[in-house]
Amino acid sequence: MDVVALIGRILFVLLFLGSGFAHLAQTEAMAGYAASKGVPNARLATQLSGVLILVGGLMVLLGIWADLGALLLVLFLVPTALLMHAFWKETDPQARQLEMIQFQKDMALAGAALLVFALVVKLGDDLGLTITGPLFR
């Protein structure tokens, strides 16, 4: 099961690693989109969120306080869903549907990250193939 857990962690964080890199490599474009959604200090927010999801994703991937890494991902996902994908504000039906899908994706990923958190805390060193055990006990 250790290998299955590692494969699951790899598959889970691929999205975050790619997105975090994009936040830092394409800051201007992403900050422009964030600003259009009303995010204050959009450039700084884009850079900080990129670092947040890169660090959180790497922590989960490598098993270095993976519980904390999972919480960092939740800290990114929930505000992102609420600020960037506020489908209830959209008047165009197609835009509303697209934003609802993105909102639901972010919330589902936040739920998965909370499950990762709970599993790491509960199983601790028994999860296997991690560098450290959980930070929270």
Backbone as a printed PyTorch tensor [residue, N CA C, xyz], in Angstrom:
tensor([[[  0.8030,  -1.2070,   0.0000],
         [  0.0000,   0.0000,   0.0000],
         [  0.8470,   1.2730,   0.0000]],

        [[  2.0710,   1.1670,   0.4610],
         [  2.9350,   2.3510,   0.4760],
         [  3.1050,   2.9310,  -0.9260]],

        [[  3.2870,   2.0660,  -1.9080],
         [  3.4750,   2.5240,  -3.2870],
         [  2.1860,   3.1530,  -3.8100]],

        [[  1.0450,   2.5870,  -3.4680],
         [ -0.2390,   3.1460,  -3.8910],
         [ -0.4080,   4.5480,  -3.3010]],

        [[ -0.0610,   4.7120,  -2.0220],
         [ -0.1580,   6.0350,  -1.3900],
         [  0.7750,   7.0310,  -2.0800]],

        [[  1.9740,   6.5990,  -2.4370],
         [  2.9060,   7.4800,  -3.1340],
         [  2.3700,   7.8690,  -4.5070]],

        [[  1.8400,   6.9120,  -5.2340],
         [  1.2670,   7.2090,  -6.5550],
         [  0.1030,   8.1890,  -6.3970]],

        [[ -0.7260,   7.9780,  -5.4000],
         [ -1.8360,   8.8970,  -5.1380],
         [ -1.3580,  10.3000,  -4.8380]],

        [[ -0.3020,  10.4160,  -4.0380],
         [  0.2500,  11.7420,  -3.7330],
         [  0.7990,  12.3970,  -4.9920]],

        [[  1.4780,  11.6290,  -5.8190],
         [  2.0370,  12.1740,  -7.0630],
         [  0.9180,  12.6990,  -7.9550]],

        [[ -0.0930,  11.8720,  -8.1740],
         [ -1.2010,  12.2830,  -9.0400],
         [ -1.9390,  13.4900,  -8.4800]],

        [[ -2.0980,  13.5370,  -7.1710],
         [ -2.8140,  14.6410,  -6.5290],
         [ -2.0900,  15.9610,  -6.7030]],

        [[ -0.7690,  15.9630,  -6.5720],
         [ -0.0480,  17.2460,  -6.5720],
         [  0.3790,  17.7210,  -7.9530]],

        [[  0.2600,  16.9050,  -8.9750],
         [  0.6710,  17.3500, -10.3120],
         [ -0.0110,  18.6520, -10.7070]],

        [[ -1.2810,  18.7720, -10.4360],
         [ -2.0360,  19.9840, -10.7520],
         [ -1.4600,  21.1970, -10.0230]],

        [[ -1.1320,  21.0270,  -8.7560],
         [ -0.6340,  22.1480,  -7.9530],
         [  0.7710,  22.5660,  -8.3680]],

        [[  1.6090,  21.6010,  -8.6850],
         [  2.9670,  21.9420,  -9.1030],
         [  2.9510,  22.7000, -10.4270]],

        [[  2.1490,  22.2270, -11.3680],
         [  2.0360,  22.9290, -12.6550],
         [  1.4470,  24.3140, -12.4920]],

        [[  0.4110,  24.4270, -11.6790],
         [ -0.2350,  25.7230, -11.4630],
         [  0.6830,  26.6760, -10.7040]],

        [[  1.3800,  26.1720,  -9.7040],
         [  2.2960,  27.0190,  -8.9390],
         [  3.4030,  27.5640,  -9.8100]],

        [[  3.9420,  26.7070, -10.6640],
         [  4.9780,  27.1570, -11.5970],
         [  4.4130,  28.2280, -12.5300]],

        [[  3.2010,  28.0190, -13.0300],
         [  2.5750,  29.0000, -13.9300],
         [  2.3420,  30.3350, -13.2210]],

        [[  1.9670,  30.2880, -11.9530],
         [  1.7790,  31.5300, -11.1940],
         [  3.0620,  32.3640, -11.1730]],

        [[  4.1860,  31.6940, -11.1090],
         [  5.4620,  32.4070, -11.0240],
         [  6.0550,  32.7150, -12.4030]],

        [[  5.8400,  31.8430, -13.3630],
         [  6.4060,  32.0510, -14.7020],
         [  5.5520,  32.9790, -15.5580]],

        [[  4.2690,  33.0400, -15.2700],
         [  3.3370,  33.8680, -16.0460],
         [  2.5960,  34.8320, -15.1180]],

        [[  3.3390,  35.4450, -14.2190],
         [  2.7330,  36.2820, -13.1880],
         [  1.8790,  37.3970, -13.7690]],

        [[  2.3760,  38.0890, -14.7700],
         [  1.6400,  39.2490, -15.2950],
         [  0.2730,  38.8510, -15.8490]],

        [[  0.2350,  37.8140, -16.6490],
         [ -1.0320,  37.3670, -17.2350],
         [ -1.9970,  36.8990, -16.1520]],

        [[ -1.4870,  36.1210, -15.2140],
         [ -2.3490,  35.6040, -14.1580],
         [ -2.7890,  36.7140, -13.2160]],

        [[ -1.9230,  37.6690, -12.9630],
         [ -2.2870,  38.7990, -12.1060],
         [ -3.3430,  39.6640, -12.7800]],

        [[ -3.2600,  39.8000, -14.0820],
         [ -4.2830,  40.5440, -14.8150],
         [ -5.6490,  39.9070, -14.6630]],

        [[ -5.6910,  38.5910, -14.7540],
         [ -6.9570,  37.8740, -14.5730],
         [ -7.4520,  38.0360, -13.1390]],

        [[ -6.5440,  37.9050, -12.1730],
         [ -6.9230,  38.0590, -10.7630],
         [ -7.4500,  39.4700, -10.5050]],

        [[ -6.7980,  40.4660, -11.0760],
         [ -7.2490,  41.8550, -10.9060],
         [ -8.6450,  42.0380, -11.4880]],

        [[ -8.9170,  41.3870, -12.6160],
         [-10.2450,  41.5030, -13.2260],
         [-11.3260,  40.8800, -12.3490]],

        [[-10.9230,  40.0010, -11.4560],
         [-11.8620,  39.3740, -10.5240],
         [-11.9480,  40.1430,  -9.2030]],

        [[-11.2010,  41.2460,  -9.1060],
         [-11.2660,  42.0780,  -7.9110],
         [-10.2910,  41.7060,  -6.8060]],

        [[ -9.3080,  40.8990,  -7.1180],
         [ -8.3140,  40.5220,  -6.1100],
         [ -7.4080,  41.7160,  -5.8500]],

        [[ -7.3000,  42.1540,  -4.5970],
         [ -6.4030,  43.2720,  -4.2920],
         [ -4.9420,  42.8500,  -4.4040]],

        [[ -4.0950,  43.7900,  -4.7850],
         [ -2.6560,  43.4980,  -4.9540],
         [ -2.4600,  42.2170,  -5.7600]],

        [[ -3.0640,  42.1830,  -6.9240],
         [ -3.1490,  40.9550,  -7.7160],
         [ -1.7770,  40.3600,  -8.0480]],

        [[ -0.8030,  41.1940,  -8.3530],
         [  0.5240,  40.6690,  -8.7030],
         [  1.1420,  39.9470,  -7.5090]],

        [[  1.1270,  40.6030,  -6.3490],
         [  1.6790,  39.9930,  -5.1390],
         [  0.8750,  38.7530,  -4.7490]],

        [[ -0.4440,  38.8400,  -4.8490],
         [ -1.2970,  37.6940,  -4.5170],
         [ -0.9960,  36.5110,  -5.4300]],

        [[ -0.7510,  36.7810,  -6.6980],
         [ -0.4250,  35.7190,  -7.6490],
         [  0.9000,  35.0630,  -7.2810]],

        [[  1.8940,  35.8820,  -6.9700],
         [  3.2010,  35.3270,  -6.5970],
         [  3.1230,  34.5360,  -5.2910]],

        [[  2.4610,  35.0950,  -4.2930],
         [  2.3540,  34.4090,  -3.0000],
         [  1.5640,  33.1110,  -3.1210]],

        [[  0.4870,  33.1410,  -3.9030],
         [ -0.2970,  31.9190,  -4.0610],
         [  0.4970,  30.8670,  -4.8390]],

        [[  1.3180,  31.3100,  -5.7900],
         [  2.1760,  30.3680,  -6.5010],
         [  3.1540,  29.6780,  -5.5670]],

        [[  3.7810,  30.4560,  -4.7030],
         [  4.7070,  29.8760,  -3.7190],
         [  3.9550,  28.9460,  -2.7690]],

        [[  2.7750,  29.3730,  -2.3320],
         [  1.9730,  28.5810,  -1.3960],
         [  1.6530,  27.2050,  -1.9640]],

        [[  1.1980,  27.1570,  -3.2130],
         [  0.8230,  25.8480,  -3.7550],
         [  2.0330,  25.0250,  -4.1790]],

        [[  3.1150,  25.6790,  -4.5430],
         [  4.3390,  24.9110,  -4.8120],
         [  4.8630,  24.2680,  -3.5330]],

        [[  4.9380,  25.0430,  -2.4760],
         [  5.4280,  24.5030,  -1.2000],
         [  4.4960,  23.4180,  -0.6790]],

        [[  3.1940,  23.7040,  -0.6730],
         [  2.2300,  22.7080,  -0.2040],
         [  2.2770,  21.4390,  -1.0400]],

        [[  2.3320,  21.5910,  -2.3420],
         [  2.3880,  20.4320,  -3.2270],
         [  3.6460,  19.6070,  -3.0240]],

        [[  4.7820,  20.2820,  -2.8930],
         [  6.0420,  19.5580,  -2.6710],
         [  6.0480,  18.8480,  -1.3220]],

        [[  5.4610,  19.4770,  -0.3100],
         [  5.3970,  18.8330,   1.0090],
         [  4.5780,  17.5510,   0.9460]],

        [[  3.4420,  17.5990,   0.2680],
         [  2.6080,  16.4030,   0.1280],
         [  3.3410,  15.3570,  -0.7110]],

        [[  3.9050,  15.7810,  -1.8140],
         [  4.6010,  14.8560,  -2.7060],
         [  5.7370,  14.1310,  -2.0020]],

        [[  6.5890,  14.8800,  -1.3450],
         [  7.7820,  14.3000,  -0.7280],
         [  7.5170,  13.6770,   0.6380]],

        [[  6.3510,  13.9790,   1.1990],
         [  6.0580,  13.4510,   2.5280],
         [  6.8600,  14.1570,   3.5980]],

        [[  7.0460,  15.4490,   3.4410],
         [  7.6990,  16.2760,   4.4620],
         [  6.5960,  17.0790,   5.1320]],

        [[  6.1880,  16.6310,   6.3210],
         [  5.0390,  17.2500,   6.9950],
         [  3.8900,  17.3890,   6.0000]],

        [[  3.5270,  16.2760,   5.3930],
         [  2.4890,  16.2710,   4.3590],
         [  1.1510,  16.7860,   4.8890]],

        [[  0.9330,  16.6430,   6.1890],
         [ -0.3010,  17.1800,   6.7750],
         [ -0.3330,  18.7020,   6.6690]],

        [[  0.7730,  19.3520,   6.9720],
         [  0.8570,  20.8060,   6.8370],
         [  0.7450,  21.2050,   5.3660]],

        [[  1.4100,  20.4550,   4.4820],
         [  1.3200,  20.7330,   3.0560],
         [ -0.1180,  20.6770,   2.5630]],

        [[ -0.8820,  19.6910,   3.0290],
         [ -2.2830,  19.5740,   2.6400],
         [ -3.0850,  20.7770,   3.1230]],

        [[ -2.8000,  21.2450,   4.3320],
         [ -3.5000,  22.4340,   4.8410],
         [ -3.1400,  23.6840,   4.0390]],

        [[ -1.9050,  23.7800,   3.5910],
         [ -1.5190,  24.9120,   2.7360],
         [ -2.3200,  24.8970,   1.4390]],

        [[ -2.5500,  23.7210,   0.9000],
         [ -3.3460,  23.6230,  -0.3220],
         [ -4.7950,  24.0440,  -0.0740]],

        [[ -5.3410,  23.6590,   1.0750],
         [ -6.7030,  24.0960,   1.4360],
         [ -6.7340,  25.6140,   1.5810]],

        [[ -5.6850,  26.1640,   2.1790],
         [ -5.5920,  27.6100,   2.3640],
         [ -5.5790,  28.3470,   1.0290]],

        [[ -5.0940,  27.7150,  -0.0100],
         [ -5.1400,  28.2780,  -1.3550],
         [ -6.5010,  28.0480,  -2.0100]],

        [[ -7.0170,  26.8320,  -1.9100],
         [ -8.1800,  26.4300,  -2.6950],
         [ -9.4870,  27.1110,  -2.2850]],

        [[ -9.7490,  27.2140,  -1.0100],
         [-11.0430,  27.7680,  -0.5890],
         [-11.1650,  29.2510,  -0.9500]],

        [[-10.1830,  30.1020,  -0.6010],
         [-10.3050,  31.5000,  -1.0400],
         [-10.3220,  31.6520,  -2.5600]],

        [[ -9.5740,  30.8150,  -3.2570],
         [ -9.5660,  30.8780,  -4.7170],
         [-10.9520,  30.5690,  -5.2650]],

        [[-11.5850,  29.5580,  -4.7360],
         [-12.9400,  29.2180,  -5.1830],
         [-13.8870,  30.3940,  -4.9540]],

        [[-13.8020,  30.9970,  -3.7890],
         [-14.7250,  32.0850,  -3.4410],
         [-14.4320,  33.3790,  -4.1880]],

        [[-13.1550,  33.7180,  -4.3540],
         [-12.7900,  34.9900,  -4.9940],
         [-12.7510,  34.9130,  -6.5130]],

        [[-12.1960,  33.8510,  -7.0330],
         [-11.9410,  33.7700,  -8.4700],
         [-13.0790,  33.1080,  -9.2510]],

        [[-13.8920,  32.3280,  -8.5810],
         [-14.9120,  31.5550,  -9.2920],
         [-16.3010,  31.7710,  -8.6930]],

        [[-16.6200,  33.0220,  -8.4070],
         [-17.9100,  33.3880,  -7.8140],
         [-19.0060,  33.3090,  -8.8800]],

        [[-19.4220,  32.0950,  -9.1810],
         [-20.3850,  31.8620, -10.2620],
         [-21.7120,  32.5750, -10.0240]],

        [[-22.0460,  32.8030,  -8.7630],
         [-23.3060,  33.4510,  -8.4230],
         [-23.3510,  34.9130,  -8.8660]],

        [[-22.1980,  35.4820,  -9.2190],
         [-22.1470,  36.8610,  -9.6870],
         [-22.3120,  36.9720, -11.2020]],

        [[-22.1760,  35.8650, -11.8980],
         [-22.2140,  35.8670, -13.3600],
         [-23.6490,  35.9600, -13.8660]],

        [[-23.8460,  36.7730, -14.8880],
         [-25.1740,  36.8880, -15.4940],
         [-25.2820,  36.0830, -16.7850]],

        [[-24.1770,  35.9230, -17.4930],
         [-24.1730,  35.1280, -18.7140],
         [-24.2390,  33.6400, -18.3300]],

        [[-25.1940,  32.8920, -18.8730],
         [-25.3410,  31.4750, -18.4830],
         [-24.0950,  30.6250, -18.7480]],

        [[-23.4120,  30.8600, -19.8660],
         [-22.2190,  30.0680, -20.1740],
         [-21.0810,  30.3990, -19.2010]],

        [[-20.8590,  31.6780, -18.9240],
         [-19.8270,  32.0780, -17.9650],
         [-20.1690,  31.5530, -16.5740]],

        [[-21.4480,  31.6110, -16.2210],
         [-21.8940,  31.1020, -14.9200],
         [-21.5770,  29.6130, -14.7860]],

        [[-21.8640,  28.8530, -15.8360],
         [-21.6100,  27.4130, -15.8180],
         [-20.1160,  27.1150, -15.7090]],

        [[-19.3010,  27.8320, -16.4690],
         [-17.8550,  27.6230, -16.4100],
         [-17.3000,  27.9470, -15.0270]],

        [[-17.7480,  29.0470, -14.4470],
         [-17.2730,  29.4140, -13.1110],
         [-17.7640,  28.4190, -12.0550]],

        [[-18.9770,  27.8990, -12.2330],
         [-19.4910,  26.9090, -11.2770],
         [-18.6420,  25.6460, -11.3140]],

        [[-18.2550,  25.2280, -12.5070],
         [-17.4070,  24.0430, -12.6410],
         [-16.0620,  24.2730, -11.9350]],

        [[-15.4650,  25.4350, -12.1520],
         [-14.1840,  25.7480, -11.5090],
         [-14.3320,  25.8360,  -9.9900]],

        [[-15.4320,  26.4270,  -9.5360],
         [-15.7070,  26.5180,  -8.1010],
         [-15.8140,  25.1160,  -7.4980]],

        [[-16.5960,  24.2600,  -8.1420],
         [-16.7730,  22.9030,  -7.6370],
         [-15.4650,  22.1100,  -7.6670]],

        [[-14.6480,  22.3240,  -8.6980],
         [-13.3480,  21.6500,  -8.7730],
         [-12.4660,  22.0610,  -7.5960]],

        [[-12.4080,  23.3630,  -7.3380],
         [-11.5810,  23.8350,  -6.2260],
         [-12.0830,  23.3040,  -4.8900]],

        [[-13.3890,  23.2780,  -4.7000],
         [-13.9310,  22.7780,  -3.4380],
         [-13.7070,  21.2690,  -3.3020]],

        [[-13.8150,  20.5360,  -4.4070],
         [-13.5500,  19.0970,  -4.3570],
         [-12.0790,  18.8290,  -4.0270]],

        [[-11.1940,  19.6120,  -4.6230],
         [ -9.7690,  19.4610,  -4.3100],
         [ -9.4770,  19.8430,  -2.8590]],

        [[-10.1820,  20.8500,  -2.3440],
         [-10.0120,  21.2090,  -0.9270],
         [-10.4550,  20.0460,  -0.0420]],

        [[-11.5530,  19.3950,  -0.4200],
         [-11.9990,  18.2220,   0.3290],
         [-10.9790,  17.0980,   0.2650]],

        [[-10.4060,  16.8770,  -0.8950],
         [ -9.3740,  15.8420,  -1.0330],
         [ -8.1470,  16.1920,  -0.2030]],

        [[ -7.7700,  17.4660,  -0.1800],
         [ -6.6190,  17.8860,   0.6290],
         [ -6.9060,  17.6840,   2.1170]],

        [[ -8.1380,  17.9230,   2.5360],
         [ -8.4950,  17.6620,   3.9380],
         [ -8.4350,  16.1680,   4.2470]],

        [[ -8.7990,  15.3410,   3.2820],
         [ -8.6570,  13.8930,   3.4700],
         [ -7.1870,  13.4920,   3.5750]],

        [[ -6.3370,  14.0890,   2.7490],
         [ -4.8980,  13.8320,   2.8510],
         [ -4.4160,  14.2250,   4.2450]],

        [[ -4.8320,  15.3980,   4.6950],
         [ -4.4580,  15.8550,   6.0400],
         [ -4.8600,  14.8170,   7.0860]],

        [[ -6.1240,  14.3790,   7.0570],
         [ -6.6210,  13.4280,   8.0540],
         [ -5.8790,  12.0990,   7.9840]],

        [[ -5.6230,  11.6100,   6.7800],
         [ -4.9040,  10.3420,   6.6330],
         [ -3.4830,  10.4270,   7.1690]],

        [[ -2.8090,  11.5160,   6.8570],
         [ -1.4260,  11.6630,   7.3160],
         [ -1.3850,  11.7560,   8.8410]],

        [[ -2.2920,  12.5230,   9.4140],
         [ -2.3170,  12.6520,  10.8730],
         [ -2.6700,  11.3100,  11.5190]],

        [[ -3.6590,  10.6380,  10.9760],
         [ -4.1260,   9.3680,  11.5720],
         [ -3.0990,   8.2560,  11.4150]],

        [[ -2.5440,   8.1100,  10.2230],
         [ -1.6320,   6.9970,   9.9580],
         [ -0.1870,   7.3190,  10.3130]],

        [[  0.1580,   8.6010,  10.2890],
         [  1.5120,   8.9940,  10.6550],
         [  2.5680,   8.2620,   9.8670]],

        [[  3.4960,   7.6630,  10.5730],
         [  4.6090,   6.9570,   9.9400],
         [  4.1690,   5.6820,   9.2370]],

        [[  2.9740,   5.1860,   9.5420],
         [  2.4730,   3.9750,   8.8920],
         [  2.0540,   4.2210,   7.4500]],

        [[  1.9480,   5.4930,   7.0500],
         [  1.5820,   5.7980,   5.6670],
         [  2.6860,   5.3360,   4.7230]],

        [[  3.9190,   5.3970,   5.1720],
         [  5.0390,   4.8780,   4.3880],
         [  5.4930,   5.7910,   3.2740]],

        [[  6.7350,   5.5910,   2.8710],
         [  7.3650,   6.3240,   1.7820],
         [  7.2440,   7.8370,   1.9520]],

        [[  7.4860,   8.3000,   3.1520],
         [  7.5270,   9.7310,   3.4390],
         [  8.8690,  10.0560,   4.0740]],

        [[  9.2520,  11.3060,   3.9930],
         [ 10.5320,  11.7160,   4.5760],
         [ 10.3740,  11.9750,   6.0690]],

        [[  9.2640,  12.6010,   6.4410],
         [  8.9810,  12.8480,   7.8540],
         [  7.5960,  12.3190,   8.1860]],

        [[  7.3410,  12.2210,   9.4660],
         [  5.9930,  11.9370,   9.9130],
         [  5.1770,  13.2190,   9.9170]],

        [[  3.9510,  13.1560,  10.4130],
         [  3.1110,  14.3520,  10.4310],
         [  3.6060,  15.3940,  11.4280]],

        [[  3.2870,  16.6370,  11.1510],
         [  3.5830,  17.7070,  12.0950],
         [  2.5630,  17.7200,  13.2100]],

        [[  1.3130,  17.4710,  12.8630],
         [  0.2180,  17.4720,  13.8420],
         [ -0.0410,  16.0610,  14.3170]],

        [[ -0.2690,  15.9340,  15.5930],
         [ -0.5500,  14.5920,  16.1590],
         [ -1.8990,  14.6050,  16.8250]]])
